[in-house]
Amino acid sequence: MKVFLADDEIVIREGIRESFPWDETPYTLVGEAPDGEMALPIIRDTNPDIVITDIRMPFMDGLELCRTLRSQMPWIGIIVLSGYDEFEYARQCIQLGVREYLLKPVTSDKLKEVLDKVSAQLLEERKTLEHAASLRARMQSDDKFLKEKLIGVFYNEESTEEDSRNVLKQLSSMGHNLASPFYSVIDVAFTPLQTGLEAAYNLAANSGGIVFATSSRTGARLLVLGKTVAETEERAYAFASSLVQELERLECQEIRVGIGDIVDRPESIFSSFKAARHIRHLIVERKDKRSIILGVREMGDVDQDRKESAVISDAKLFMLDHFSDPNLMLQDVAKEVSMSNSRFSTVFSQQSGQTFTEYLMYLRINKAKELLRTTDEKASQIASEVGYNDSHYFSYIFKKNVGITPTDYRNQYQNLPE
């Protein structure tokens, strides 16, 4: 089970990171962040099973992070950590589907107990979902066949507005509510087909009714529902990222994903599907090993590549000028280059081969290495100059990326050329 930690108190993060016996348990700490706003893009990148979050944090507090995760990634188990024993917080946490509510300080034994409990819940739910899917496959094959045929109407160019409305009514009568203000289609190809399809169906079944999967000749098509354009786009990217990670875990090959435009009418679903399929075909032509591309619209392919490349160059220049700002967030850079958060995250990874978080960390660590080699400044001062308010967290990140502590790095490389 992969675990992510969000807490603005470095003492708490250090305590959980250093004191909990991770190597002796079935849990891995895959990342941490001092607030919800910084946590979200890293959570999308690391795809944890469990998120431990504080309630009171700057920028985006724990409750807002819980709301966002419940909306966009409902398959994640959430544990709330708080120093405030207040009923109102507990009540809101329960409403947001939080699994456990812990009061600080938390001992290793208590955290292990809660992680075991949440882990057992998640595994049981997954088994139940897999069993239910298997049972439906055996006992309701006709219903599944009809459902796929009906959803397939949305992917047919000849379908009319009346056809789309009738399909929604029929699906609703079967217990599948696909009525939504906005839609987006994910078109994904992979091999082997059956292994990938099972993964796509299981993830869709675990999405809380926001994603519906059907098979295709080369893979799967996923219909994503959302209340707003931004929510739909975020959900599509989050689901596509999770599916790719699951396909890779299952050792699927030739994974190619295209995400279509956001549309606001059922009869327009076909246009989103056509865009997603077109994007996936572009990936085949480029012979990418694995790719997710979001939102090629009314522009030629070459022009689109050039435009995206220029946008990411601008973004990197902006980051180079501002990486020392400890409050720099993905959304700040996305806003600077006039992109939505999820689209910028996708295009940045596609063009750079690194996530936004990885590149920002690269800039900061690179500058820190330079300062350690060429100055006598204290590590705490260097941490501040490269964008880390907490020198302990800086030392942890530095050692994790470079392999040695800042002090050891200085001792080895000071006054030497890079």
C-alpha positions as CSV (number, residue, x, y, z in Angstrom):
1,M,0.0,0.0,0.0
2,K,1.4,3.4,-1.0
3,V,0.9,6.2,1.6
4,F,1.1,10.0,1.1
5,L,1.4,12.5,3.9
6,A,0.1,16.1,4.0
7,D,0.9,18.2,7.1
8,D,2.3,21.7,7.5
9,E,4.2,20.8,10.7
10,I,7.6,19.6,9.8
11,V,7.9,17.9,13.2
12,I,4.9,15.8,12.5
13,R,6.1,14.9,9.0
14,E,9.6,14.1,10.3
15,G,8.1,12.0,13.1
16,I,6.0,9.9,10.8
17,R,8.7,9.7,8.1
18,E,11.6,8.8,10.4
19,S,10.0,7.0,13.4
20,F,7.4,4.8,11.7
21,P,9.0,1.4,10.7
22,W,8.1,1.6,7.0
23,D,10.6,-1.2,6.0
24,E,9.0,-3.6,8.5
25,T,5.4,-3.0,7.2
26,P,3.5,-3.5,4.0
27,Y,3.4,0.3,3.5
28,T,5.6,2.7,1.5
29,L,5.7,6.5,2.0
30,V,5.7,7.7,-1.6
31,G,5.6,11.5,-0.9
32,E,4.7,14.3,1.4
33,A,3.7,18.0,1.2
34,P,3.1,20.9,3.6
35,D,-0.3,21.8,2.3
36,G,-3.2,20.5,0.2
37,E,-2.4,22.7,-2.8
38,M,1.1,21.4,-3.1
39,A,-0.1,17.8,-2.3
40,L,-2.6,17.4,-5.1
41,P,-0.3,17.3,-8.2
42,I,2.1,15.0,-6.3
43,I,-0.8,12.7,-5.3
44,R,-1.8,12.6,-9.0
45,D,1.8,11.7,-9.9
46,T,2.3,9.0,-7.2
47,N,-1.2,7.6,-7.1
48,P,-1.2,6.5,-3.4
49,D,-3.7,4.0,-1.9
50,I,-3.9,6.0,1.3
51,V,-3.6,9.7,2.1
52,I,-2.9,11.0,5.6
53,T,-3.8,14.7,5.9
54,D,-3.8,17.3,8.6
55,I,-7.0,19.4,9.0
56,R,-5.5,22.8,9.4
57,M,-2.9,23.7,6.7
58,P,-2.3,26.9,4.7
59,F,-3.4,27.5,1.1
60,M,-5.7,24.4,0.9
61,D,-6.7,22.8,4.2
62,G,-7.3,19.2,4.8
63,L,-11.1,19.4,4.4
64,E,-10.8,20.9,1.0
65,L,-8.2,18.3,0.0
66,C,-10.6,15.6,1.2
67,R,-13.4,17.1,-0.9
68,T,-11.2,17.2,-4.0
69,L,-9.9,13.7,-3.5
70,R,-13.5,12.4,-3.0
71,S,-14.6,14.1,-6.2
72,Q,-11.6,13.3,-8.4
73,M,-10.0,10.1,-6.9
74,P,-12.7,8.4,-4.8
75,W,-10.7,5.2,-4.7
76,I,-8.1,6.7,-2.3
77,G,-8.6,5.9,1.4
78,I,-8.2,9.0,3.6
79,I,-7.0,9.3,7.2
80,V,-7.4,12.7,8.9
81,L,-4.8,13.9,11.4
82,S,-5.7,16.8,13.7
83,G,-4.6,18.4,16.9
84,Y,-8.1,19.8,17.5
85,D,-10.6,17.5,19.2
86,E,-13.6,19.2,17.8
87,F,-16.9,17.5,16.9
88,E,-17.5,19.7,13.9
89,Y,-14.3,18.6,12.2
90,A,-15.1,15.0,12.9
91,R,-18.6,15.4,11.5
92,Q,-17.4,17.0,8.3
93,C,-14.8,14.3,7.9
94,I,-17.4,11.6,8.1
95,Q,-19.5,13.4,5.5
96,L,-16.5,13.5,3.2
97,G,-16.0,9.7,3.4
98,V,-12.8,9.9,5.6
99,R,-11.9,6.4,6.9
100,E,-10.3,7.4,10.2
101,Y,-9.8,10.5,12.4
102,L,-6.7,10.7,14.5
103,L,-5.6,13.2,17.2
104,K,-2.0,14.4,17.5
105,P,0.4,13.3,18.7
106,V,0.2,9.9,17.1
107,T,2.4,6.9,18.1
108,S,3.8,4.5,15.6
109,D,1.7,1.7,17.1
110,K,-1.5,3.7,16.7
111,L,-0.7,4.8,13.1
112,K,0.1,1.1,12.2
113,E,-3.2,0.1,13.7
114,V,-5.1,2.7,11.7
115,L,-3.2,1.9,8.5
116,D,-3.9,-1.8,8.9
117,K,-7.6,-1.0,9.4
118,V,-7.9,1.3,6.4
119,S,-5.8,-1.1,4.3
120,A,-8.1,-4.0,5.2
121,Q,-11.1,-2.0,4.3
122,L,-9.7,-1.0,0.9
123,L,-8.6,-4.6,0.1
124,E,-12.0,-5.9,1.1
125,E,-13.8,-3.4,-1.0
126,R,-11.6,-4.3,-4.0
127,K,-12.3,-7.9,-3.5
128,T,-16.0,-7.2,-3.2
129,L,-15.9,-5.1,-6.4
130,E,-13.9,-7.8,-8.2
131,H,-16.4,-10.4,-7.0
132,A,-19.3,-8.3,-8.0
133,A,-17.8,-7.7,-11.4
134,S,-17.2,-11.4,-11.8
135,L,-20.7,-12.2,-10.6
136,R,-22.3,-9.7,-13.0
137,A,-20.2,-11.1,-15.8
138,R,-21.5,-14.6,-15.1
139,M,-25.1,-13.8,-14.2
140,Q,-25.8,-10.6,-16.0
141,S,-23.9,-10.9,-19.3
142,D,-27.0,-9.8,-21.2
143,D,-27.2,-6.6,-19.2
144,K,-23.5,-5.9,-19.7
145,F,-23.8,-6.6,-23.4
146,L,-26.8,-4.3,-23.7
147,K,-25.2,-1.6,-21.6
148,E,-22.1,-1.6,-23.8
149,K,-24.3,-1.5,-26.9
150,L,-26.2,1.4,-25.6
151,I,-23.1,3.4,-24.6
152,G,-21.7,2.6,-28.0
153,V,-24.4,4.7,-29.5
154,F,-22.6,7.8,-28.2
155,Y,-19.5,6.7,-30.2
156,N,-21.5,6.5,-33.5
157,E,-21.3,9.4,-35.9
158,E,-24.8,8.6,-37.2
159,S,-26.5,8.9,-33.8
160,T,-29.0,11.7,-33.5
161,E,-29.8,13.9,-30.5
162,E,-33.0,11.9,-30.0
163,D,-30.9,8.6,-30.0
164,S,-28.6,10.0,-27.3
165,R,-31.6,11.1,-25.1
166,N,-33.2,7.7,-25.5
167,V,-30.0,5.9,-24.6
168,L,-29.8,8.0,-21.4
169,K,-33.3,7.0,-20.5
170,Q,-32.7,3.3,-21.2
171,L,-29.5,3.2,-19.2
172,S,-31.2,5.0,-16.3
173,S,-34.0,2.4,-16.3
174,M,-31.2,-0.3,-16.0
175,G,-29.7,1.5,-13.0
176,H,-26.9,3.4,-14.8
177,N,-27.3,7.1,-14.5
178,L,-25.2,8.8,-17.2
179,A,-26.9,12.2,-17.3
180,S,-24.3,14.9,-16.6
181,P,-23.6,18.5,-17.3
182,F,-20.3,17.7,-19.0
183,Y,-18.6,14.7,-20.6
184,S,-15.1,13.7,-21.8
185,V,-14.0,10.5,-23.5
186,I,-10.7,8.6,-22.9
187,D,-9.6,6.3,-25.7
188,V,-6.9,3.9,-24.6
189,A,-5.0,1.1,-26.4
190,F,-2.9,-1.7,-24.8
191,T,-1.8,-5.3,-25.1
192,P,-2.8,-7.9,-24.0
193,L,-6.4,-6.9,-24.5
194,Q,-8.1,-9.0,-21.8
195,T,-5.7,-8.1,-19.0
196,G,-6.0,-4.4,-19.8
197,L,-9.8,-4.5,-20.1
198,E,-10.2,-6.1,-16.7
199,A,-8.1,-3.3,-15.2
200,A,-10.2,-0.6,-17.0
201,Y,-13.5,-2.2,-15.9
202,N,-12.3,-2.6,-12.3
203,L,-11.1,1.0,-12.0
204,A,-14.3,2.3,-13.6
205,A,-16.4,0.2,-11.3
206,N,-14.5,1.8,-8.3
207,S,-14.9,5.3,-9.6
208,G,-18.2,6.0,-7.8
209,G,-20.3,6.3,-11.0
210,I,-18.1,9.0,-12.6
211,V,-16.5,6.8,-15.3
212,F,-18.1,4.1,-17.5
213,A,-16.0,1.7,-19.5
214,T,-16.6,-0.2,-22.7
215,S,-14.4,-2.3,-24.8
216,S,-12.9,-1.5,-28.2
217,R,-11.0,-3.5,-30.8
218,T,-7.6,-2.2,-29.5
219,G,-8.4,-1.5,-25.9
220,A,-11.1,0.5,-24.0
221,R,-13.2,3.7,-24.1
222,L,-14.0,5.5,-20.9
223,L,-16.8,8.0,-20.6
224,V,-16.0,10.5,-17.8
225,L,-18.8,12.6,-16.2
226,G,-18.4,15.9,-14.4
227,K,-20.4,18.9,-13.0
228,T,-18.0,21.5,-14.4
229,V,-15.5,21.7,-17.2
230,A,-12.6,21.9,-14.8
231,E,-13.9,19.0,-12.7
232,T,-14.4,16.8,-15.8
233,E,-10.9,17.6,-17.1
234,E,-9.3,16.9,-13.7
235,R,-11.3,13.6,-13.4
236,A,-10.3,12.5,-16.9
237,Y,-6.6,13.1,-16.3
238,A,-6.6,11.6,-12.9
239,F,-8.4,8.4,-14.1
240,A,-6.1,8.1,-17.2
241,S,-3.0,8.4,-15.0
242,S,-4.3,5.8,-12.6
243,L,-5.2,3.4,-15.4
244,V,-1.8,3.8,-17.0
245,Q,-0.1,3.0,-13.7
246,E,-2.3,-0.1,-13.2
247,L,-1.7,-1.2,-16.8
248,E,2.1,-0.9,-16.3
249,R,1.8,-2.8,-13.0
250,L,0.1,-5.6,-14.9
251,E,3.0,-5.4,-17.4
252,C,0.8,-4.4,-20.3
253,Q,2.6,-3.1,-23.4
254,E,2.1,-0.4,-26.1
255,I,0.0,1.7,-23.8
256,R,-1.4,4.8,-25.6
257,V,-4.0,7.2,-24.2
258,G,-5.9,10.1,-25.7
259,I,-8.3,12.4,-23.8
260,G,-10.9,14.2,-25.9
261,D,-12.5,17.6,-25.5
262,I,-15.0,18.5,-22.7
263,V,-18.5,18.6,-24.2
264,D,-21.8,19.6,-22.6
265,R,-24.4,17.5,-24.5
266,P,-24.8,13.8,-24.9
267,E,-25.0,14.1,-28.6
268,S,-21.6,15.8,-28.6
269,I,-19.9,12.8,-26.9
270,F,-19.0,11.5,-30.4
271,S,-16.8,14.6,-31.1
272,S,-14.9,14.1,-27.8
273,F,-14.4,10.4,-28.7
274,K,-13.2,11.3,-32.2
275,A,-10.7,13.8,-30.8
276,A,-9.5,11.2,-28.2
277,R,-9.1,8.5,-30.9
278,H,-7.3,11.0,-33.2
279,I,-4.8,11.9,-30.4
280,R,-4.2,8.2,-29.7
281,H,-3.4,7.6,-33.3
282,L,-0.9,10.4,-33.3
283,I,0.9,8.6,-30.5
284,V,1.1,5.5,-32.7
285,E,2.7,7.5,-35.5
286,R,5.2,9.0,-33.1
287,K,6.0,5.5,-31.7
288,D,6.0,6.7,-28.1
289,K,6.4,3.9,-25.6
290,R,3.7,5.3,-23.3
291,S,1.9,8.6,-23.6
292,I,-1.1,10.6,-22.4
293,I,-2.1,13.5,-24.6
294,L,-4.9,15.9,-23.7
295,G,-6.9,18.2,-25.9
296,V,-5.7,18.6,-29.5
297,R,-8.5,20.7,-30.9
298,E,-8.7,22.8,-34.1
299,M,-5.0,22.9,-34.8
300,G,-2.8,20.9,-37.1
301,D,-0.6,18.3,-35.4
302,V,2.8,20.0,-36.2
303,D,1.5,23.4,-35.2
304,Q,0.1,22.0,-32.0
305,D,3.4,20.4,-31.1
306,R,5.2,23.7,-31.7
307,K,2.7,25.6,-29.7
308,E,2.9,23.2,-26.7
309,S,6.7,23.2,-26.9
310,A,6.8,27.0,-26.8
311,V,4.4,27.1,-23.9
312,I,6.5,24.7,-21.9
313,S,9.6,26.7,-22.7
314,D,7.9,29.8,-21.3
315,A,6.8,27.8,-18.2
316,K,10.4,26.6,-17.6
317,L,11.7,30.1,-17.9
318,F,9.1,31.3,-15.4
319,M,10.0,28.5,-13.1
320,L,13.7,29.4,-13.4
321,D,13.0,32.9,-12.3
322,H,10.7,31.9,-9.5
323,F,11.8,28.5,-8.1
324,S,13.2,30.2,-5.0
325,D,9.7,31.2,-4.0
326,P,8.6,28.6,-1.5
327,N,4.9,29.2,-2.4
328,L,5.3,28.5,-6.1
329,M,2.6,26.0,-7.2
330,L,1.7,24.2,-10.3
331,Q,-1.4,26.4,-10.7
332,D,0.8,29.5,-10.6
333,V,2.8,28.4,-13.6
334,A,-0.3,27.1,-15.4
335,K,-2.0,30.4,-15.0
336,E,1.1,32.2,-16.3
337,V,0.9,30.2,-19.5
338,S,-2.9,30.3,-19.7
339,M,-3.6,26.6,-19.2
340,S,-5.8,24.7,-16.9
341,N,-4.0,22.8,-14.1
342,S,-4.6,19.3,-15.5
343,R,-3.8,20.2,-19.1
344,F,-0.6,22.0,-18.1
345,S,0.4,19.0,-15.9
346,T,-0.2,16.6,-18.8
347,V,1.5,18.7,-21.5
348,F,4.5,19.5,-19.2
349,S,5.1,15.8,-18.5
350,Q,4.6,15.0,-22.2
351,Q,7.1,17.6,-23.4
352,S,9.6,17.4,-20.6
353,G,9.7,13.7,-19.6
354,Q,9.3,15.0,-16.0
355,T,6.4,16.0,-13.8
356,F,6.1,19.6,-12.7
357,T,7.1,18.6,-9.2
358,E,10.2,16.7,-10.4
359,Y,11.4,19.6,-12.5
360,L,10.8,22.2,-9.7
361,M,12.8,19.9,-7.4
362,Y,15.5,19.6,-10.0
363,L,15.9,23.4,-10.3
364,R,16.0,23.8,-6.5
365,I,18.5,20.9,-5.9
366,N,20.7,22.0,-8.8
367,K,21.0,25.6,-7.3
368,A,21.6,24.2,-3.8
369,K,24.4,22.0,-5.2
370,E,26.0,25.1,-6.8
371,L,25.7,27.1,-3.6
372,L,27.2,24.3,-1.5
373,R,30.2,24.0,-3.9
374,T,30.9,27.7,-4.3
375,T,29.9,29.4,-1.0
376,D,30.2,29.0,2.8
377,E,26.6,29.7,3.5
378,K,24.9,27.5,6.1
379,A,22.6,24.8,4.8
380,S,19.6,26.5,6.4
381,Q,20.4,29.7,4.5
382,I,20.8,27.8,1.2
383,A,17.5,26.0,1.9
384,S,15.7,29.4,2.1
385,E,17.4,30.7,-1.0
386,V,16.2,27.7,-3.1
387,G,12.6,27.7,-1.9
388,Y,12.5,25.5,1.2
389,N,11.3,27.2,4.4
390,D,12.3,24.2,6.5
391,S,15.9,23.3,6.5
392,H,15.2,19.8,7.8
393,Y,12.8,19.1,4.9
394,F,15.5,20.5,2.5
395,S,18.1,18.1,3.9
396,Y,15.7,15.2,3.5
397,I,14.8,16.1,-0.1
398,F,18.5,16.7,-0.9
399,K,19.7,13.4,0.4
400,K,16.8,11.6,-1.2
401,N,17.7,13.0,-4.7
402,V,21.5,13.3,-4.4
403,G,22.2,10.3,-2.2
404,I,24.2,12.2,0.5
405,T,23.5,15.0,2.9
406,P,24.2,18.7,2.0
407,T,27.1,18.7,4.4
408,D,28.7,15.6,2.9
409,Y,28.1,17.0,-0.6
410,R,30.0,20.2,0.4
411,N,32.9,18.3,1.9
412,Q,33.3,16.3,-1.3
413,Y,32.7,18.9,-3.9
414,Q,33.4,22.4,-2.5
415,N,35.6,24.5,-4.9
416,L,35.6,21.7,-7.5
417,P,34.1,22.2,-11.0
418,E,30.8,20.5,-11.5
